[in-house]
């Protein structure tokens, strides 16, 4: 199965010259590889439904066109975009405004209710007014923007695909600071963004590193190791942090491909615990539990304080699971065939399921009121509630 929404391998010229079996190796590790299409997704598991998933409203925005778009939610307002430059505001299913820009867009939407910010394949960052969709400013960063910008106070935080982080003034887009560090010659092309608090920005890097960066000036506060690269070849040594780190209280946790799940003290970076596990999509965390889908599409639950294993759901193998979403009394996870699965957080049993579109869901599910949003590859935006 072709995992279109997660990652691509970025290969350096020196590595091309030195690898005689590059094609086979990439097919094994590259989630986009067409060779992966030979793997057949598991059949939909049968179960006795205990819940119902209700579509509250639906909106059509346009195709993602090979990128991964996720909506931004501020109160009752949803801001959503598509590859062709379309950007819209939808309040409880009602379109407030819709614009069509001249630039192709390449990632999710960031908003604080005042600004709406998106990025382009050419590294442009565009900011619009949230009340009417008017372009306020545009600027450029060092490479394409695949993840949703994050707005914190008077700063817009943008991650570029060359693993640099930019702090832009929310008023006019001028750069206040940027952060970069050395990265391995081979890494995964990631749609992962960052996690931000009023004091720090947390960002995962290739090579298994997690860095805390001061929000006010971009200075590094600490660096921690989520995973250590292992193996004889550059491909085997890929150990990139995937998905956004998750901050919960005094802790920050992250997971790496071909690596580990690890939690740290958010202020000092002191390691708390780690477990060997590989993921392509990141994690969800609640007061008691951490949930993630591993690279074999097994849904796993861990105890948040100790990292102890709680349960494992293996009946969705090969379906291309996204990052789980915690809904309180339930867990939701989407797959790349367009289904959303609802599970019991205590034992991982299925309680409900709903089909959206055959184009599939590659973007993370997003909390929305007492439910959640799902954006499909063809641009269907679904507002859903579990009853």
C-alpha beads as a LAMMPS data file, in Angstrom:
LAMMPS data file: protein, C-alpha beads

387 atoms
386 bonds

1 atom types
1 bond types

-500.0 500.0 xlo xhi
-500.0 500.0 ylo yhi
-500.0 500.0 zlo zhi

Masses

1 110.0

Atoms # bond

1 1 1 0.000 0.000 0.000
2 1 1 1.270 3.458 -0.875
3 1 1 1.541 5.736 2.180
4 1 1 1.129 9.030 0.351
5 1 1 0.474 11.340 3.273
6 1 1 3.421 10.828 5.562
7 1 1 6.942 11.029 4.169
8 1 1 9.361 10.922 1.271
9 1 1 13.036 10.130 1.426
10 1 1 15.427 13.006 0.777
11 1 1 18.638 11.677 -0.732
12 1 1 21.971 13.488 -0.973
13 1 1 24.054 13.342 -4.158
14 1 1 26.889 11.547 -2.403
15 1 1 24.526 8.817 -1.296
16 1 1 23.238 8.305 -4.823
17 1 1 26.777 7.706 -6.018
18 1 1 27.578 5.135 -3.376
19 1 1 24.520 2.886 -3.257
20 1 1 24.211 0.049 -5.719
21 1 1 20.899 -1.277 -4.391
22 1 1 19.216 2.041 -3.764
23 1 1 15.920 1.115 -5.414
24 1 1 15.268 -1.932 -3.240
25 1 1 16.274 -0.107 -0.081
26 1 1 14.047 2.868 -0.820
27 1 1 11.099 0.581 -1.574
28 1 1 11.406 -0.883 1.899
29 1 1 11.594 2.441 3.714
30 1 1 9.781 4.923 1.471
31 1 1 6.100 5.152 2.468
32 1 1 5.316 6.662 -0.961
33 1 1 6.922 3.826 -2.926
34 1 1 4.701 2.249 -5.573
35 1 1 6.289 -1.071 -4.666
36 1 1 4.389 -0.804 -1.406
37 1 1 1.139 -1.006 -3.364
38 1 1 1.646 -4.781 -3.550
39 1 1 0.789 -5.057 0.129
40 1 1 -2.935 -5.580 0.500
41 1 1 -4.669 -3.740 3.348
42 1 1 -6.340 -5.932 5.915
43 1 1 -10.078 -6.479 5.604
44 1 1 -12.291 -4.218 7.669
45 1 1 -12.684 -5.937 11.042
46 1 1 -16.158 -7.038 12.081
47 1 1 -17.469 -6.037 15.514
48 1 1 -20.644 -5.224 17.397
49 1 1 -21.084 -1.457 17.216
50 1 1 -21.609 0.337 20.520
51 1 1 -21.494 3.882 19.108
52 1 1 -22.603 5.787 16.047
53 1 1 -20.503 8.315 14.120
54 1 1 -22.703 11.186 12.923
55 1 1 -21.822 13.628 10.124
56 1 1 -22.808 17.064 11.461
57 1 1 -21.914 18.859 8.243
58 1 1 -19.746 18.508 5.161
59 1 1 -17.892 21.072 3.049
60 1 1 -15.920 20.764 -0.226
61 1 1 -12.687 22.745 -0.465
62 1 1 -10.747 21.069 -3.314
63 1 1 -8.051 18.466 -3.857
64 1 1 -4.844 18.225 -1.824
65 1 1 -3.045 17.280 -5.036
66 1 1 -0.365 15.159 -3.381
67 1 1 0.135 17.438 -0.370
68 1 1 -1.369 16.997 3.091
69 1 1 -3.863 19.653 4.211
70 1 1 -5.362 19.888 7.669
71 1 1 -7.845 22.539 8.850
72 1 1 -7.344 25.025 11.676
73 1 1 -10.051 25.448 14.323
74 1 1 -10.601 28.581 16.406
75 1 1 -13.788 28.416 18.454
76 1 1 -16.642 27.708 16.031
77 1 1 -14.637 28.784 12.973
78 1 1 -12.792 26.375 10.679
79 1 1 -10.150 27.563 8.205
80 1 1 -9.403 25.135 5.384
81 1 1 -7.266 25.166 2.224
82 1 1 -6.524 23.237 -0.985
83 1 1 -3.590 22.885 -3.353
84 1 1 -5.009 25.206 -6.025
85 1 1 -4.836 28.207 -3.671
86 1 1 -8.404 28.037 -2.381
87 1 1 -8.803 29.167 1.229
88 1 1 -12.082 29.354 3.127
89 1 1 -13.644 30.085 6.490
90 1 1 -16.534 27.877 7.572
91 1 1 -18.549 28.571 10.731
92 1 1 -20.578 25.543 11.863
93 1 1 -20.861 24.329 8.287
94 1 1 -21.754 27.749 6.824
95 1 1 -19.292 29.355 4.419
96 1 1 -18.313 32.840 5.647
97 1 1 -15.813 33.573 2.875
98 1 1 -13.893 31.748 0.180
99 1 1 -10.988 33.057 -1.904
100 1 1 -8.886 31.638 -4.714
101 1 1 -5.282 32.836 -4.708
102 1 1 -2.786 32.707 -7.564
103 1 1 -0.258 30.570 -5.697
104 1 1 -0.240 26.824 -5.203
105 1 1 -0.438 25.895 -1.523
106 1 1 1.437 23.007 0.034
107 1 1 0.432 22.479 3.648
108 1 1 -2.020 22.911 6.449
109 1 1 -3.548 26.090 7.820
110 1 1 -2.554 27.972 10.962
111 1 1 -4.820 30.497 12.680
112 1 1 -5.335 32.318 15.968
113 1 1 -8.710 33.772 14.982
114 1 1 -7.105 37.003 13.732
115 1 1 -4.623 35.724 11.162
116 1 1 -4.881 32.783 8.783
117 1 1 -1.459 31.613 7.574
118 1 1 -0.516 29.117 4.836
119 1 1 2.651 28.125 2.968
120 1 1 3.661 27.315 -0.609
121 1 1 6.058 24.926 -2.389
122 1 1 8.343 27.901 -3.122
123 1 1 8.733 28.754 0.565
124 1 1 6.289 31.636 0.548
125 1 1 4.296 32.346 3.707
126 1 1 0.944 34.097 3.193
127 1 1 -1.089 35.739 5.950
128 1 1 -4.771 36.658 5.559
129 1 1 -7.295 38.372 7.808
130 1 1 -9.546 35.853 9.511
131 1 1 -12.660 38.035 9.270
132 1 1 -12.693 38.527 5.479
133 1 1 -9.824 36.594 3.882
134 1 1 -7.902 39.672 2.761
135 1 1 -4.157 39.213 2.120
136 1 1 -2.232 41.133 4.788
137 1 1 1.377 40.200 4.069
138 1 1 3.608 37.642 2.441
139 1 1 7.228 36.684 2.964
140 1 1 9.588 33.865 2.090
141 1 1 11.491 31.235 4.059
142 1 1 14.304 28.953 2.904
143 1 1 12.319 26.098 1.290
144 1 1 8.829 24.665 0.769
145 1 1 6.402 24.736 3.664
146 1 1 4.683 21.372 4.207
147 1 1 3.355 21.779 7.757
148 1 1 0.834 24.170 9.254
149 1 1 2.294 27.389 10.721
150 1 1 1.692 27.986 14.417
151 1 1 0.701 31.389 15.798
152 1 1 1.720 32.195 19.380
153 1 1 1.135 35.736 20.604
154 1 1 2.866 38.133 18.197
155 1 1 4.844 35.417 16.387
156 1 1 4.116 33.108 13.470
157 1 1 6.247 29.963 13.725
158 1 1 7.041 28.312 10.375
159 1 1 8.938 25.095 9.746
160 1 1 10.492 24.754 6.279
161 1 1 11.243 21.437 4.629
162 1 1 15.008 21.892 5.018
163 1 1 14.427 21.554 8.785
164 1 1 14.811 25.248 9.604
165 1 1 12.502 27.072 11.988
166 1 1 11.459 30.696 11.521
167 1 1 9.918 33.138 13.975
168 1 1 8.041 35.778 11.946
169 1 1 6.371 38.939 13.238
170 1 1 2.618 38.422 13.124
171 1 1 2.109 42.100 12.240
172 1 1 4.091 42.175 8.981
173 1 1 5.892 38.841 8.419
174 1 1 9.391 40.210 9.078
175 1 1 11.807 37.639 10.445
176 1 1 12.612 38.001 14.128
177 1 1 14.761 34.863 14.335
178 1 1 15.483 31.522 12.751
179 1 1 16.974 28.290 14.034
180 1 1 18.858 25.534 12.223
181 1 1 21.063 22.608 13.183
182 1 1 23.110 20.043 11.286
183 1 1 21.096 17.117 9.914
184 1 1 22.061 13.708 8.451
185 1 1 22.603 13.318 4.668
186 1 1 19.455 11.211 4.396
187 1 1 16.133 12.106 6.003
188 1 1 12.374 11.810 5.594
189 1 1 10.309 14.478 3.886
190 1 1 7.890 15.280 6.641
191 1 1 4.636 17.197 7.062
192 1 1 5.254 17.363 10.822
193 1 1 4.987 20.756 12.466
194 1 1 5.987 21.963 15.905
195 1 1 4.495 22.206 19.382
196 1 1 4.534 25.631 21.037
197 1 1 3.943 27.012 24.531
198 1 1 4.114 30.661 25.670
199 1 1 7.836 30.168 26.380
200 1 1 9.185 27.521 24.015
201 1 1 8.838 25.787 20.669
202 1 1 9.506 22.030 20.505
203 1 1 10.682 20.577 17.207
204 1 1 11.800 17.100 16.167
205 1 1 14.712 16.645 13.768
206 1 1 16.272 13.983 11.555
207 1 1 18.705 11.841 13.473
208 1 1 16.322 11.408 16.392
209 1 1 16.825 14.784 18.100
210 1 1 14.215 16.850 19.956
211 1 1 15.057 20.514 20.538
212 1 1 13.421 23.132 22.758
213 1 1 13.796 26.648 21.335
214 1 1 13.089 29.917 23.153
215 1 1 9.999 31.552 21.700
216 1 1 11.212 35.116 22.208
217 1 1 14.577 34.909 20.427
218 1 1 15.034 31.459 18.834
219 1 1 17.883 30.419 21.117
220 1 1 18.175 26.674 21.869
221 1 1 17.152 25.828 25.429
222 1 1 18.030 22.138 25.368
223 1 1 18.499 19.209 23.030
224 1 1 17.507 15.621 23.792
225 1 1 17.826 12.284 22.023
226 1 1 14.599 10.492 21.147
227 1 1 16.374 7.786 19.116
228 1 1 19.913 6.873 18.104
229 1 1 20.490 5.978 14.437
230 1 1 21.442 2.314 14.053
231 1 1 22.504 0.203 11.100
232 1 1 25.237 -0.192 8.518
233 1 1 23.731 1.993 5.763
234 1 1 22.323 5.514 5.669
235 1 1 18.871 4.060 4.961
236 1 1 19.011 1.793 7.980
237 1 1 20.180 4.721 10.101
238 1 1 17.148 6.910 9.434
239 1 1 15.726 7.727 12.860
240 1 1 13.757 10.928 12.310
241 1 1 11.335 12.304 14.876
242 1 1 7.875 12.160 13.262
243 1 1 4.689 14.087 13.895
244 1 1 4.583 17.026 16.258
245 1 1 5.981 16.598 19.763
246 1 1 3.188 16.666 22.336
247 1 1 3.388 18.811 25.463
248 1 1 1.224 17.765 28.407
249 1 1 1.741 19.574 31.699
250 1 1 5.439 19.412 32.582
251 1 1 6.240 16.732 30.005
252 1 1 6.974 16.646 26.290
253 1 1 6.908 13.375 24.340
254 1 1 7.918 12.420 20.805
255 1 1 8.359 9.312 18.663
256 1 1 10.853 8.473 15.906
257 1 1 10.753 6.317 12.803
258 1 1 12.956 3.237 13.341
259 1 1 13.536 4.530 16.843
260 1 1 11.782 5.069 20.131
261 1 1 8.901 6.707 21.942
262 1 1 10.399 8.969 24.602
263 1 1 9.217 11.507 27.185
264 1 1 11.219 14.345 28.736
265 1 1 10.886 17.088 31.298
266 1 1 9.623 20.001 29.201
267 1 1 11.700 22.637 30.995
268 1 1 15.059 20.896 31.311
269 1 1 14.977 18.123 28.696
270 1 1 15.745 15.508 31.342
271 1 1 14.774 12.029 30.068
272 1 1 11.837 10.434 31.892
273 1 1 11.377 7.139 30.034
274 1 1 11.532 5.587 26.573
275 1 1 10.256 2.522 24.723
276 1 1 11.444 0.927 21.480
277 1 1 8.781 1.594 18.849
278 1 1 8.705 2.973 15.295
279 1 1 6.000 5.267 13.924
280 1 1 5.379 7.288 10.774
281 1 1 2.639 9.574 12.068
282 1 1 3.210 10.679 15.671
283 1 1 1.319 10.311 18.910
284 1 1 -1.643 11.480 20.968
285 1 1 -1.497 11.969 24.725
286 1 1 -4.035 12.272 27.522
287 1 1 -3.675 12.589 31.279
288 1 1 -3.178 8.835 31.634
289 1 1 -2.334 7.387 28.240
290 1 1 -0.222 7.794 25.094
291 1 1 -1.590 6.386 21.825
292 1 1 0.195 5.862 18.513
293 1 1 0.087 3.780 15.343
294 1 1 3.384 2.016 14.694
295 1 1 4.927 1.494 11.251
296 1 1 3.065 -1.839 10.929
297 1 1 -0.289 -0.096 11.524
298 1 1 -0.753 -1.555 14.964
299 1 1 -2.483 0.833 17.344
300 1 1 -0.620 0.915 20.669
301 1 1 -1.453 2.360 24.090
302 1 1 1.132 3.180 26.787
303 1 1 0.824 4.389 30.364
304 1 1 1.821 8.076 30.329
305 1 1 3.773 8.202 33.583
306 1 1 5.815 5.007 33.245
307 1 1 5.571 4.059 29.573
308 1 1 4.187 0.651 30.416
309 1 1 2.286 -1.129 27.628
310 1 1 -1.496 -1.182 28.089
311 1 1 -2.889 -2.795 24.930
312 1 1 -2.270 -3.419 21.235
313 1 1 -4.836 -3.452 18.414
314 1 1 -3.519 -5.361 15.362
315 1 1 -6.645 -5.732 13.194
316 1 1 -5.947 -2.672 11.006
317 1 1 -2.639 -3.889 9.567
318 1 1 -1.689 -2.395 6.220
319 1 1 -4.467 0.200 6.155
320 1 1 -2.163 3.214 6.504
321 1 1 -3.221 4.561 9.883
322 1 1 -2.808 8.217 10.748
323 1 1 -2.124 9.795 14.109
324 1 1 -4.770 8.808 16.688
325 1 1 -7.027 11.443 18.213
326 1 1 -8.164 11.193 21.828
327 1 1 -11.847 12.085 22.246
328 1 1 -12.254 11.543 25.966
329 1 1 -14.286 8.366 26.186
330 1 1 -13.143 7.194 22.738
331 1 1 -10.139 7.110 20.371
332 1 1 -10.447 7.920 16.659
333 1 1 -7.995 6.926 13.936
334 1 1 -8.316 7.387 10.163
335 1 1 -6.904 5.195 7.408
336 1 1 -5.822 5.786 3.829
337 1 1 -8.882 4.009 2.417
338 1 1 -11.076 6.778 3.841
339 1 1 -12.428 5.001 6.931
340 1 1 -12.443 6.380 10.454
341 1 1 -12.303 3.821 13.250
342 1 1 -13.554 4.491 16.784
343 1 1 -12.052 2.486 19.645
344 1 1 -12.454 2.088 23.372
345 1 1 -9.451 3.766 25.067
346 1 1 -9.349 1.175 27.857
347 1 1 -8.870 -1.977 25.787
348 1 1 -8.618 -0.965 22.114
349 1 1 -11.861 -2.700 21.097
350 1 1 -13.778 -1.242 18.144
351 1 1 -16.979 0.645 18.940
352 1 1 -17.885 2.294 15.601
353 1 1 -16.714 3.014 12.071
354 1 1 -17.641 5.402 9.265
355 1 1 -16.622 5.706 5.603
356 1 1 -15.822 9.162 4.205
357 1 1 -14.302 9.197 0.686
358 1 1 -12.321 6.616 -1.268
359 1 1 -9.587 9.203 -1.903
360 1 1 -8.467 8.491 1.648
361 1 1 -7.514 10.482 4.726
362 1 1 -3.835 11.407 5.000
363 1 1 -4.120 14.459 7.262
364 1 1 -4.414 14.248 11.053
365 1 1 -7.893 14.335 12.561
366 1 1 -8.526 17.673 14.287
367 1 1 -10.599 18.277 17.465
368 1 1 -13.742 20.347 16.852
369 1 1 -16.178 21.107 19.657
370 1 1 -17.441 17.822 21.056
371 1 1 -16.300 15.983 17.920
372 1 1 -13.617 16.220 15.260
373 1 1 -12.826 17.147 11.648
374 1 1 -11.463 14.948 8.858
375 1 1 -10.154 16.332 5.546
376 1 1 -9.845 13.858 2.674
377 1 1 -7.343 13.870 -0.195
378 1 1 -10.074 14.995 -2.616
379 1 1 -10.984 17.920 -0.351
380 1 1 -14.038 16.735 1.527
381 1 1 -14.162 18.294 4.996
382 1 1 -16.276 16.248 7.423
383 1 1 -17.427 17.435 10.845
384 1 1 -18.149 14.313 12.915
385 1 1 -19.420 13.405 16.361
386 1 1 -19.425 10.066 18.164
387 1 1 -22.715 9.222 19.873

Bonds

1 1 1 2
2 1 2 3
3 1 3 4
4 1 4 5
5 1 5 6
6 1 6 7
7 1 7 8
8 1 8 9
9 1 9 10
10 1 10 11
11 1 11 12
12 1 12 13
13 1 13 14
14 1 14 15
15 1 15 16
16 1 16 17
17 1 17 18
18 1 18 19
19 1 19 20
20 1 20 21
21 1 21 22
22 1 22 23
23 1 23 24
24 1 24 25
25 1 25 26
26 1 26 27
27 1 27 28
28 1 28 29
29 1 29 30
30 1 30 31
31 1 31 32
32 1 32 33
33 1 33 34
34 1 34 35
35 1 35 36
36 1 36 37
37 1 37 38
38 1 38 39
39 1 39 40
40 1 40 41
41 1 41 42
42 1 42 43
43 1 43 44
44 1 44 45
45 1 45 46
46 1 46 47
47 1 47 48
48 1 48 49
49 1 49 50
50 1 50 51
51 1 51 52
52 1 52 53
53 1 53 54
54 1 54 55
55 1 55 56
56 1 56 57
57 1 57 58
58 1 58 59
59 1 59 60
60 1 60 61
61 1 61 62
62 1 62 63
63 1 63 64
64 1 64 65
65 1 65 66
66 1 66 67
67 1 67 68
68 1 68 69
69 1 69 70
70 1 70 71
71 1 71 72
72 1 72 73
73 1 73 74
74 1 74 75
75 1 75 76
76 1 76 77
77 1 77 78
78 1 78 79
79 1 79 80
80 1 80 81
81 1 81 82
82 1 82 83
83 1 83 84
84 1 84 85
85 1 85 86
86 1 86 87
87 1 87 88
88 1 88 89
89 1 89 90
90 1 90 91
91 1 91 92
92 1 92 93
93 1 93 94
94 1 94 95
95 1 95 96
96 1 96 97
97 1 97 98
98 1 98 99
99 1 99 100
100 1 100 101
101 1 101 102
102 1 102 103
103 1 103 104
104 1 104 105
105 1 105 106
106 1 106 107
107 1 107 108
108 1 108 109
109 1 109 110
110 1 110 111
111 1 111 112
112 1 112 113
113 1 113 114
114 1 114 115
115 1 115 116
116 1 116 117
117 1 117 118
118 1 118 119
119 1 119 120
120 1 120 121
121 1 121 122
122 1 122 123
123 1 123 124
124 1 124 125
125 1 125 126
126 1 126 127
127 1 127 128
128 1 128 129
129 1 129 130
130 1 130 131
131 1 131 132
132 1 132 133
133 1 133 134
134 1 134 135
135 1 135 136
136 1 136 137
137 1 137 138
138 1 138 139
139 1 139 140
140 1 140 141
141 1 141 142
142 1 142 143
143 1 143 144
144 1 144 145
145 1 145 146
146 1 146 147
147 1 147 148
148 1 148 149
149 1 149 150
150 1 150 151
151 1 151 152
152 1 152 153
153 1 153 154
154 1 154 155
155 1 155 156
156 1 156 157
157 1 157 158
158 1 158 159
159 1 159 160
160 1 160 161
161 1 161 162
162 1 162 163
163 1 163 164
164 1 164 165
165 1 165 166
166 1 166 167
167 1 167 168
168 1 168 169
169 1 169 170
170 1 170 171
171 1 171 172
172 1 172 173
173 1 173 174
174 1 174 175
175 1 175 176
176 1 176 177
177 1 177 178
178 1 178 179
179 1 179 180
180 1 180 181
181 1 181 182
182 1 182 183
183 1 183 184
184 1 184 185
185 1 185 186
186 1 186 187
187 1 187 188
188 1 188 189
189 1 189 190
190 1 190 191
191 1 191 192
192 1 192 193
193 1 193 194
194 1 194 195
195 1 195 196
196 1 196 197
197 1 197 198
198 1 198 199
199 1 199 200
200 1 200 201
201 1 201 202
202 1 202 203
203 1 203 204
204 1 204 205
205 1 205 206
206 1 206 207
207 1 207 208
208 1 208 209
209 1 209 210
210 1 210 211
211 1 211 212
212 1 212 213
213 1 213 214
214 1 214 215
215 1 215 216
216 1 216 217
217 1 217 218
218 1 218 219
219 1 219 220
220 1 220 221
221 1 221 222
222 1 222 223
223 1 223 224
224 1 224 225
225 1 225 226
226 1 226 227
227 1 227 228
228 1 228 229
229 1 229 230
230 1 230 231
231 1 231 232
232 1 232 233
233 1 233 234
234 1 234 235
235 1 235 236
236 1 236 237
237 1 237 238
238 1 238 239
239 1 239 240
240 1 240 241
241 1 241 242
242 1 242 243
243 1 243 244
244 1 244 245
245 1 245 246
246 1 246 247
247 1 247 248
248 1 248 249
249 1 249 250
250 1 250 251
251 1 251 252
252 1 252 253
253 1 253 254
254 1 254 255
255 1 255 256
256 1 256 257
257 1 257 258
258 1 258 259
259 1 259 260
260 1 260 261
261 1 261 262
262 1 262 263
263 1 263 264
264 1 264 265
265 1 265 266
266 1 266 267
267 1 267 268
268 1 268 269
269 1 269 270
270 1 270 271
271 1 271 272
272 1 272 273
273 1 273 274
274 1 274 275
275 1 275 276
276 1 276 277
277 1 277 278
278 1 278 279
279 1 279 280
280 1 280 281
281 1 281 282
282 1 282 283
283 1 283 284
284 1 284 285
285 1 285 286
286 1 286 287
287 1 287 288
288 1 288 289
289 1 289 290
290 1 290 291
291 1 291 292
292 1 292 293
293 1 293 294
294 1 294 295
295 1 295 296
296 1 296 297
297 1 297 298
298 1 298 299
299 1 299 300
300 1 300 301
301 1 301 302
302 1 302 303
303 1 303 304
304 1 304 305
305 1 305 306
306 1 306 307
307 1 307 308
308 1 308 309
309 1 309 310
310 1 310 311
311 1 311 312
312 1 312 313
313 1 313 314
314 1 314 315
315 1 315 316
316 1 316 317
317 1 317 318
318 1 318 319
319 1 319 320
320 1 320 321
321 1 321 322
322 1 322 323
323 1 323 324
324 1 324 325
325 1 325 326
326 1 326 327
327 1 327 328
328 1 328 329
329 1 329 330
330 1 330 331
331 1 331 332
332 1 332 333
333 1 333 334
334 1 334 335
335 1 335 336
336 1 336 337
337 1 337 338
338 1 338 339
339 1 339 340
340 1 340 341
341 1 341 342
342 1 342 343
343 1 343 344
344 1 344 345
345 1 345 346
346 1 346 347
347 1 347 348
348 1 348 349
349 1 349 350
350 1 350 351
351 1 351 352
352 1 352 353
353 1 353 354
354 1 354 355
355 1 355 356
356 1 356 357
357 1 357 358
358 1 358 359
359 1 359 360
360 1 360 361
361 1 361 362
362 1 362 363
363 1 363 364
364 1 364 365
365 1 365 366
366 1 366 367
367 1 367 368
368 1 368 369
369 1 369 370
370 1 370 371
371 1 371 372
372 1 372 373
373 1 373 374
374 1 374 375
375 1 375 376
376 1 376 377
377 1 377 378
378 1 378 379
379 1 379 380
380 1 380 381
381 1 381 382
382 1 382 383
383 1 383 384
384 1 384 385
385 1 385 386
386 1 386 387
